[in-house]
Amino acid sequence: MTGHVLYSFRRCPYAMRARMALHYCGVPLSIVEVSLKAKPAEMLAASPKGTVPVLVCADGRVIEQSLGIMHWALARHDPDNWLQADSAALIEANDNTFKVLLDRYKYAIRYPEHPMEFYRAQGAVFLQGLEDLLTRTPYLAGPALSLADVALAPFVRQFAHVDRDWFEQSPFPHLKAWLERFLVSELFVSVMKKP
């Protein structure tokens, strides 16, 4: 293959946010959907860590982290100024705290120290912080979609899908409306088409 190649897995939230940034920035690329049980040798040669996403640039550069891919794409083309909003602390809290709680909630059977509801309650504290932000502005970092929304939405989506009934009845009206807008957006729908 020539040109930029993204190794991805459709339902991985890290890969979702990388694909959205690349799509938004208009980066021409080939996307290789990875089977987690049979990872391509070319991907493992480029990135021995063996997790997606991995971007192999046309010049041979390899970017192995979703945020790195997002920043690389946005440095090339950022028509709506996603990078203008200061969202580093929010993304860091998502990636380093909320993602851990999400995994424990989703896979609670692997973490028997506490029941599923315990992990959900801890995750809900983070969601309440997002709800508070969204009561003041329509998006997480201000009046317009930005890097924060695209970086966090796939993880909030995953949390919501663990127990849809609970999420639908949760006290987060602004967060639920934000997530619904996101899920029907052209940006999200376009990168979630099955290959």
C-alpha positions in Angstrom: 0.0 0.0 0.0 1.1 3.5 -0.7 0.0 6.6 1.1 -1.1 6.9 4.8 -2.4 3.7 6.3 -4.5 3.5 9.5 -4.7 0.2 11.4 -8.0 0.4 13.2 -10.8 -1.6 14.9 -14.2 -0.3 14.3 -15.6 -0.4 17.9 -12.4 0.7 19.7 -13.0 4.2 21.2 -9.3 5.1 20.7 -9.6 4.1 17.0 -12.9 5.9 16.6 -11.5 9.2 17.7 -8.4 8.8 15.5 -10.7 8.1 12.5 -12.9 11.1 13.2 -9.9 13.5 13.4 -8.4 12.1 10.1 -11.8 12.3 8.4 -12.4 15.9 9.7 -9.0 16.9 8.5 -9.5 15.4 5.1 -6.4 13.2 5.3 -6.4 10.7 2.4 -5.7 7.2 3.7 -6.4 3.5 3.6 -8.0 2.0 6.6 -7.1 -1.6 7.5 -9.8 -3.1 9.8 -7.8 -5.3 12.2 -9.0 -8.6 13.6 -7.8 -8.6 17.2 -7.3 -12.4 17.0 -5.1 -12.2 13.8 -3.3 -8.9 13.8 -1.6 -8.1 10.5 2.2 -8.7 10.3 2.7 -5.3 8.7 1.0 -3.6 11.7 3.1 -5.5 14.2 6.3 -4.7 12.3 5.4 -1.0 12.4 4.1 -1.1 16.0 5.1 -4.1 18.1 2.7 -3.0 20.9 0.0 -4.6 18.9 -2.9 -2.3 19.8 -4.9 0.0 17.5 -4.9 2.7 16.3 -1.6 2.8 14.5 -1.0 5.3 11.7 1.8 4.6 9.2 2.4 7.8 7.3 3.4 7.9 3.7 6.9 8.9 4.7 7.3 5.9 7.0 6.6 7.7 10.2 4.6 5.7 12.7 2.2 7.2 15.2 1.0 4.7 17.8 -1.4 6.7 20.0 -4.8 8.1 19.2 -4.1 11.5 20.6 -0.9 11.7 18.6 -2.8 10.8 15.5 -5.4 13.5 16.2 -2.8 16.2 16.8 -0.8 15.2 13.7 -4.0 15.4 11.6 -5.1 18.7 13.1 -1.6 20.2 12.6 -2.2 19.6 8.9 -5.7 21.0 8.7 -8.0 22.3 11.4 -10.8 24.3 9.6 -13.0 24.8 12.7 -10.2 25.4 15.2 -10.7 22.3 17.3 -7.3 22.9 18.9 -8.2 26.4 20.0 -10.1 25.2 23.1 -7.9 24.2 26.0 -9.0 20.7 26.7 -5.8 18.9 27.7 -6.8 18.4 31.4 -10.2 17.1 30.5 -8.8 14.6 27.9 -6.2 13.5 30.4 -8.9 12.8 33.1 -10.8 10.8 30.5 -7.9 8.8 29.4 -6.3 8.2 32.8 -9.2 8.0 35.2 -12.5 7.5 33.4 -11.2 4.9 31.0 -10.1 2.7 34.0 -13.5 3.0 35.6 -15.2 2.3 32.3 -13.2 -0.9 31.9 -14.0 -2.0 35.4 -17.7 -1.2 34.9 -17.9 -2.9 31.5 -15.9 -6.0 32.6 -16.9 -6.1 36.3 -16.6 -9.9 36.3 -12.8 -9.4 36.0 -12.7 -7.1 39.0 -14.6 -9.0 41.7 -13.4 -6.7 44.5 -16.5 -4.6 43.9 -19.9 -5.0 42.3 -20.6 -3.5 38.9 -22.7 -0.7 40.5 -19.6 0.4 42.5 -17.6 1.1 39.3 -20.7 2.7 37.6 -21.1 5.1 40.6 -17.5 6.1 40.3 -17.8 6.6 36.6 -20.9 8.7 37.1 -18.9 11.2 39.1 -16.9 11.9 36.0 -20.1 12.1 33.9 -21.5 14.6 36.4 -18.5 16.8 35.7 -19.3 16.6 32.0 -23.0 17.4 32.7 -21.9 20.4 34.7 -19.8 21.7 31.8 -22.7 21.1 29.3 -25.1 23.1 31.4 -23.0 26.2 30.5 -22.1 25.5 26.9 -23.4 23.2 24.2 -20.0 21.5 23.9 -17.4 20.4 26.5 -14.9 23.2 25.8 -17.2 26.0 24.6 -19.8 26.9 22.0 -18.4 24.7 19.2 -17.3 21.1 18.7 -13.6 20.7 19.6 -11.0 18.2 20.3 -12.4 17.5 23.7 -15.8 16.3 22.3 -14.3 14.1 19.7 -11.8 12.6 22.2 -14.3 11.9 24.9 -17.5 10.9 23.1 -16.5 7.4 22.1 -15.8 6.6 25.8 -19.0 8.1 27.1 -20.8 6.2 24.3 -19.2 3.0 25.6 -20.2 3.7 29.2 -23.8 4.4 28.1 -24.0 1.1 26.3 -23.0 -1.0 29.3 -26.5 -0.6 30.7 -28.7 1.5 28.4 -31.7 1.6 30.8 -29.6 3.0 33.6 -28.1 5.6 31.3 -31.4 6.6 29.9 -32.7 7.2 33.4 -29.6 8.9 34.7 -29.7 12.5 35.8 -27.6 13.8 33.0 -30.0 15.5 30.5 -27.4 17.8 28.9 -24.9 14.9 28.6 -27.5 12.6 27.0 -28.5 15.3 24.5 -24.8 16.0 23.7 -24.2 12.3 23.1 -27.2 11.9 21.0 -26.2 14.8 18.8 -22.8 13.3 18.4 -24.1 9.8 17.5 -26.2 11.1 14.6 -23.5 13.6 13.4 -22.1 13.1 9.9 -18.6 13.0 11.5 -19.4 9.9 13.7 -21.7 8.1 11.2 -19.1 8.4 8.4 -16.4 6.7 10.4 -18.6 3.9 11.8 -19.7 2.4 8.4 -18.9 -1.2 8.3 -16.0 -2.0 5.9 
